[in-house]
Amino acid sequence: MDTLTNSPAPPSLRSSRRLRVAIYAPHFAEYSYRLAAGLARHCDVRLVLNRKDANQQWKLADIAVTAPFETRIRNMSLRRGGGLLGIPASFLDIISFRPDVIHCHEVPEIYTSQLIQLLRPLGIPLVLTVHDAIPHSEGGSGTSPREDAWRGRMRAAASVVTTHGESCIADFRRASPDFKGETIPSMHGVLMVPPAGGAITEPDPGRILFFGRMWAYKGLDVFIDAIDMLAQRGVAHEAIVAGRGPEMTRLGARMQAMPTVKTINAYISPADTGRLFQSASVVALPYKDATQSGVLASAYGNSRPVVASATGGIPDVVTDGVNGLLVPPGDATALADALERVLTSKPLAATLTEGARQTAAGLLNWDRIAEGLLGSYHRLAGRTVS
């Protein structure tokens, strides 16, 4: 087990009146670390992370922390000596903290499901962040009878479910109409923010970034069609397609034949990912369906505007003409038109860039997100918010 050096707060500095929140996150390490940093201003926090996930995401030591909290890093892989044997260790990490509230992510896998079942008899209130209330089409979070059963058990154990905006709440209520607990919006905060003191660099002119895990629902085929149109129109541009997944294989030959498209079909380190976002003039998210998007959060964290599909929870964050442009999902012509507008109009690009920066500082700010959760935490613990 590893413990990050920013933590824990010495016992002598802990107030017995402060709420204690344990966050269990075998996935979404950067998300959870930034949330913990926001919560630590108000609560005592212990964060339990998966070593592999923590190592592959943004360098946690570079994330600004204004109040100390404890981070424990465990081997939660089903391979290399981890797996189900790690559940008792994670269980002890949580209960030894004596939390008032436990906060977990819903992930359709046995590890999290089993741990929640072990914790359930203790009666500690559970807050569950549901990232995908309804599984994505054509890959992504996926679904199967086994995964549906894991989701069902996790949701049944939760006292409060958080989702990323009102659209996602509506999806959750359709998917789980029998859920009796509280359902609240809690936005997906910024990711890949430059380290404290790091400057935002100027983008490469005309560069469009398409980033992420390449599943069919992400709309890579729509994006390629739009790039073809930009080339035919003579719009100066460079398209970077970065990430791994089945669509890179399916569409690889076509992209190789396109002179303005550069593909990066490989693992991309957090540092290189940050540089990719910084180099982009605009980030494309032509998703066919969506809940929320870590790519969107990363674009705004780097003050980069987006052209995105008006689907799922994306319009809860992207305001057309303010911090990005919205297009109908699956419409390559509309996508090409919107990208052309951003690339050829400096005033529009400047407006959208400033809007992205303001959204990162406001709606997607982790301190604000953490403060929005405190009321539910205190109600679950039977406390009055101080």
SULTASUL-V938354 format. One line per field, one symbol per residue. burial: I if it has 24 or more other ideal C-beta (glycine too) atoms within 12 Angstrom, else O. A space follows every 50 residues. Layout:
# SULTASUL-V938354
burial = ???
This chain:
# SULTASUL-V938354
burial = OOOIOIIIIOOOOIOOOIIIIIIIIIIIIIIIIIIIIIIIIIIIIIIIII IOIIOOIIIIOIIIIOIIIIIIIIIIOOOOOIOOOIIOIIIOIIIOIOII IIIIIIIIIIIIIIIIOIIOOOOIIIIIIIIIIIIIIOIIIIOOOOOOOI IIIIIOIIIIIIIIIOIIIOIIOOIIOOIOIIIIIIIIIIIIIIOOOOOI OOIIOIIIIIIIIIIIIIIIIIIIIIIIIIIOOOIOIIIIIIIOIOIIOO IOOOIOOIOIIOIIIOOIOIOOIIIIIIIIIIIIIIIIIIIIIIIIIIII IIIIIIIIIIIIIIIIIIIIOIIIIIIIIIIIOIIIOIIIIIIOOOOIIO OIIOIIIOIIOOIIIIIIIIOIIIIIIIOIIOOOOO
